[in-house]
Amino acid sequence: MRFLISLGFLILSAAVTEAAPTFFPALSGDGAAPVLTVYSSLDEPLARPMIDGFQKANPDVAVRYEDMLTGEIYDRIVKETDAGGRTADFAFSSAMDLQVKLSNDGYAQRSDLPMSGRWPAWANWRNTAYALTFEPAVFVYHKPSFRNERPPATRAEFVDYLKHKGNAVFGRIGTYDIERSGVGFLFMSRDQEQFGDIWTVIRTMGAAGVKLYSTSQAILERISDGRFVLGYNILGSYAADWASRHPDVGIVLPKDYTVVMSRIGLVPQAAAAPELGRRYLEFFMSKEGQTIMARELQIPAVSPEVAGENTANTMREMLGGQLKPVPVSPGLMVYLDQVKRARLIARWNEMLRLQ
């Protein structure tokens, strides 16, 4: 499907240390213009089209953009708020659980905006935390390895393929290490909720010598050069970027169900300039902002107003009920409980070891 290739790429910030903030002066030239401070896990080069669009609509506002890891965003907002100080005016992060926890624990303020009432119910938690992207988990495969057969399109077919191929594919399967990858853990926790036989899938991958990685790139590199034949539950935005540049990489949206994650935006309770944070969030949710994200950042849009192949609406029209977006709700915080998290990881490791 053509829209898969245009899902584009989304970089989850992988820097070990916090990057220096980037400053975008107000287009009006006013050196004393108010400054919008953004904490975000989206790499600054990818964020530029959105910032440019916002400043064109708001030429009187300068932007201070801080690109950091998801955990750093959460910790920074909590520490700055608890210390009685001021924090970012807008926070944008792929750590859905941590963003919802900020909202649930009173670290985010309500933002009643023009699009609030029209935003999908699953993507809006009490007008404080909004899902702004729509990104599926996909199967990725090495096309030359499937010249004479169709790649698996369901988890049952995935299991059958691994069992049938046996030693021919041993050690040539990749997925995320859920102990080190937040996205991988999120996808696995949703798998457990959506698919009653998920542990058969994990056990079969273990028997097939699955290799675990903390990043999408490590898996996709090995798919593209043929070292691996299949990747399980890979973030679709990364996979589509690789597929657009590496013709041997193929993508399948699982037909039994496809988990969809989102990046969440919110205005912190202790924002120094909350009105600017809301203006940025409003732009993010507007038809113009969501169109920039879909067309220029190549990240699927949530807005019901944005038409085109790179949107949640279009995916739903094509794929229907198989899409399972992760709701923005306190349910996301279940696995922040360290006991529950440890239990899931322990069972994961046990199933992978069973031969």
C-alpha positions in Angstrom: 0.0 0.0 0.0 1.4 3.3 -1.1 0.6 5.2 2.1 3.0 2.9 4.0 6.0 4.2 2.2 4.8 7.8 2.9 4.5 7.2 6.6 7.9 8.8 6.6 10.4 8.8 9.4 10.2 9.9 13.0 13.4 10.0 15.1 13.0 9.1 18.7 15.7 11.1 20.3 18.7 8.9 21.0 21.2 11.3 22.3 22.9 10.2 25.5 23.3 13.8 26.8 20.8 16.6 26.6 21.3 18.8 23.5 21.8 22.5 23.7 18.5 24.5 23.2 17.9 26.0 19.8 16.6 29.5 19.6 14.3 30.8 16.8 14.0 34.6 17.0 10.5 36.1 16.3 9.9 36.8 12.6 8.8 40.3 13.5 12.4 41.1 14.4 11.4 42.2 17.9 14.3 41.3 20.2 12.0 41.6 23.2 9.3 39.2 21.8 7.8 36.7 24.2 9.5 33.3 24.1 7.7 29.9 23.8 9.8 27.2 25.5 9.3 23.6 24.2 10.6 20.4 25.6 10.4 17.7 23.0 11.7 14.2 22.1 11.4 15.0 18.4 14.8 15.9 16.9 15.1 19.6 16.3 15.8 19.3 12.5 12.5 17.3 12.1 10.6 19.9 14.2 11.7 22.8 12.1 8.8 22.7 9.6 6.3 22.8 12.5 8.2 25.6 14.3 8.4 27.6 11.0 4.6 27.1 10.4 3.8 28.3 13.9 6.0 31.4 13.7 4.5 32.3 10.3 1.1 32.3 12.0 2.6 33.9 15.1 5.4 36.3 13.9 5.5 38.0 17.3 6.7 34.9 19.2 10.2 33.5 19.5 10.8 29.8 20.2 13.3 28.1 22.5 13.4 24.4 21.5 14.9 21.8 23.8 15.4 18.4 22.3 15.8 15.7 25.0 15.0 12.1 25.9 11.5 11.2 27.0 12.5 10.4 30.6 14.4 13.7 30.8 11.3 15.6 29.8 9.2 14.0 32.5 11.9 14.4 35.2 12.6 18.0 34.3 8.9 19.1 34.4 8.4 17.3 37.8 11.6 18.7 39.4 11.1 22.3 38.1 7.4 22.2 39.2 8.1 20.7 42.6 10.8 23.3 43.2 8.2 26.0 42.8 9.8 27.3 39.6 8.7 27.6 36.0 9.0 24.9 33.3 8.3 24.5 29.6 5.2 26.0 28.0 4.7 22.9 25.8 5.9 19.3 26.2 5.8 16.8 23.3 6.9 13.2 23.9 6.5 9.7 22.6 6.5 8.3 26.2 2.7 8.0 26.3 2.7 6.6 29.9 4.9 9.4 31.3 2.9 12.2 29.5 -0.4 10.8 30.9 1.2 10.5 34.4 2.1 14.2 34.2 -1.5 14.9 33.4 -2.9 12.5 36.0 -0.6 13.8 38.8 -1.5 17.5 38.2 1.6 18.5 36.3 -0.4 19.5 33.2 -3.1 22.1 32.9 -6.4 22.0 31.0 -6.3 23.4 27.5 -9.8 24.0 26.0 -9.1 24.6 22.3 -11.2 25.0 19.1 -10.4 21.4 18.1 -10.9 19.9 21.6 -14.5 18.8 21.0 -13.8 17.3 17.6 -10.6 15.5 18.6 -11.1 11.7 18.7 -12.2 10.5 22.2 -9.3 8.0 22.5 -6.8 10.8 21.7 -7.9 13.3 24.4 -7.6 12.9 28.1 -9.7 15.5 29.8 -8.4 18.3 27.5 -5.0 18.1 29.2 -3.1 15.5 27.2 -3.7 15.2 23.4 -2.4 12.5 21.0 -1.0 14.3 18.0 0.4 11.5 15.8 -0.9 8.1 14.6 1.9 5.5 14.3 1.4 1.8 13.7 3.5 -1.2 14.8 4.3 -3.3 11.7 6.0 -6.5 10.5 9.1 -5.8 8.4 10.6 -8.3 6.0 13.5 -8.8 3.5 11.8 -8.8 0.1 14.3 -11.1 -1.7 13.7 -13.8 1.0 10.0 -13.8 0.0 10.2 -13.9 -3.7 8.3 -17.2 -3.9 5.9 -16.8 -1.0 3.9 -14.2 0.8 5.3 -12.7 4.0 3.3 -13.4 7.2 0.3 -11.0 7.6 -1.0 -12.2 11.0 0.6 -13.4 14.2 -0.6 -16.9 13.5 1.1 -16.8 10.1 4.2 -15.4 11.7 4.4 -18.4 14.1 3.6 -20.9 11.2 6.4 -19.4 9.1 9.0 -19.7 11.8 8.1 -23.3 12.6 8.0 -24.3 9.0 11.3 -22.7 8.1 13.2 -23.9 11.2 17.0 -23.7 10.9 16.8 -21.7 7.7 15.7 -18.6 9.6 17.3 -19.4 13.0 18.9 -16.2 14.3 17.4 -14.1 11.5 14.5 -12.6 13.4 14.6 -9.2 15.2 12.4 -7.3 17.6 12.8 -4.7 20.4 14.3 -5.6 23.8 11.4 -4.6 26.0 13.7 -4.0 28.9 15.6 -1.3 27.1 13.0 0.0 24.5 10.1 2.0 25.8 8.3 1.7 22.5 9.0 -2.1 22.5 7.6 -2.4 26.0 4.4 -0.4 25.1 3.8 -2.6 22.0 4.3 -5.8 24.1 2.0 -4.7 26.8 -0.7 -4.0 24.2 -0.1 -7.3 22.5 -0.8 -9.0 25.9 -4.1 -7.2 26.1 -5.1 -7.7 22.4 -4.0 -11.3 21.7 -4.7 -14.2 23.9 -2.1 -16.4 22.4 0.7 -13.8 22.4 3.0 -16.0 24.5 3.0 -18.6 21.8 4.4 -15.9 19.4 7.1 -15.0 21.9 8.0 -18.6 22.7 8.3 -19.4 19.0 10.5 -16.3 18.3 12.7 -17.5 21.2 13.0 -21.0 19.6 13.9 -19.3 16.3 16.8 -17.5 18.0 15.3 -14.0 17.9 17.7 -11.1 18.4 16.8 -8.2 20.6 17.7 -4.5 20.1 16.8 -1.2 21.7 16.6 0.7 18.5 14.7 0.3 15.2 17.7 1.1 13.2 19.7 -1.9 14.3 16.8 -4.2 13.2 16.1 -2.4 9.9 19.8 -2.4 8.9 19.8 -6.2 9.2 16.5 -6.6 7.3 17.8 -4.4 4.5 21.0 -6.4 3.9 19.4 -9.8 4.3 21.0 -10.8 7.6 17.4 -10.9 9.0 14.3 -12.0 7.2 11.7 -10.6 9.6 11.2 -7.9 12.2 8.3 -8.0 14.6 6.4 -5.0 16.0 8.6 -2.3 14.5 7.6 1.4 14.6 6.0 2.0 11.2 7.4 5.6 10.8 11.0 4.3 11.0 10.2 1.3 8.9 8.7 3.4 6.1 11.7 5.6 6.0 14.0 2.6 5.5 11.6 1.1 2.9 11.7 4.4 0.9 15.5 4.3 0.8 16.2 0.5 0.8 14.1 -1.3 -1.9 14.7 -4.7 -0.3 12.7 -3.7 2.9 9.0 -4.6 2.9 6.3 -3.6 5.3 3.1 -5.4 6.5 0.4 -4.0 8.7 -0.8 -7.1 10.6 -4.2 -8.1 9.6 -5.3 -9.6 12.9 -4.7 -6.3 14.7 -2.3 -3.4 14.4 -1.3 -1.5 17.5 -1.0 2.3 17.0 1.0 4.5 19.3 1.0 8.3 19.4 3.1 11.2 20.6 1.4 13.3 23.2 1.4 17.1 23.6 0.4 19.0 26.8 0.8 22.4 28.5 2.6 21.9 31.9 0.9 23.2 35.0 3.9 25.4 35.9 4.5 26.7 32.4 6.2 30.1 32.4 3.9 31.3 29.5 0.9 28.9 29.4 -0.9 31.0 26.9 1.9 30.5 24.4 1.9 26.8 25.1 -1.8 26.7 24.3 -1.2 28.6 21.1 1.4 26.1 20.0 -0.8 23.2 20.9 -3.7 24.8 19.1 -1.5 25.1 16.0 -0.4 21.5 16.3 -4.1 20.5 16.3 -5.2 22.8 13.6 -5.7 21.7 10.0 -2.6 23.6 9.0 -0.4 22.1 11.7 -1.5 18.6 11.2 -1.1 19.0 7.4 2.5 20.1 8.0 3.1 17.1 10.1 1.6 14.7 7.6 3.2 16.2 4.5 6.5 17.7 5.6 7.4 15.7 8.7 5.8 12.6 7.1 4.2 11.6 10.4 0.5 10.4 10.2 -1.9 13.0 11.4 -4.8 12.4 13.9 -7.0 15.4 13.0 -10.4 14.5 11.4 -9.9 17.7 9.2 -6.8 16.5 7.4 -7.4 14.5 4.3 -4.8 12.4 2.5 -3.1 9.0 2.7 -0.9 10.0 5.6 -3.8 10.3 8.1 -5.6 8.3 10.8 -8.8 8.7 8.9 -7.4 7.2 5.7 -5.8 4.3 7.5 -9.1 3.6 9.2 -11.0 3.6 5.8 -8.5 1.2 4.4 -7.9 -1.1 7.4 -11.0 -0.7 9.6 -11.2 -2.4 12.9 -7.7 -4.0 12.8 -6.2 -0.6 13.9 -5.9 -0.5 17.7 -4.8 3.0 18.8 -3.5 3.1 22.3 -6.0 5.3 24.2 -4.7 8.4 26.0 -5.9 7.4 29.5 -4.7 6.5 33.0 -4.6 2.8 31.8 -1.3 3.7 30.2 0.2 4.0 33.7 -0.4 0.4 34.6 3.1 -0.7 33.7 4.7 2.2 35.5 4.0 0.0 38.5 7.5 -1.6 38.9 6.0 -4.9 40.2 3.7 -5.3 37.2 6.5 -4.2 34.8 8.9 -6.7 36.3 6.4 -9.5 36.0 5.8 -8.8 32.3 9.5 -8.7 31.6 10.1 -11.8 33.6 7.5 -13.7 31.6 8.9 -12.4 28.4 12.4 -13.6 29.2 11.0 -17.0 30.4 9.1 -17.5 27.1 12.1 -16.5 25.0 14.2 -19.2 26.8 11.7 -22.0 26.4 12.8 -24.3 23.6 
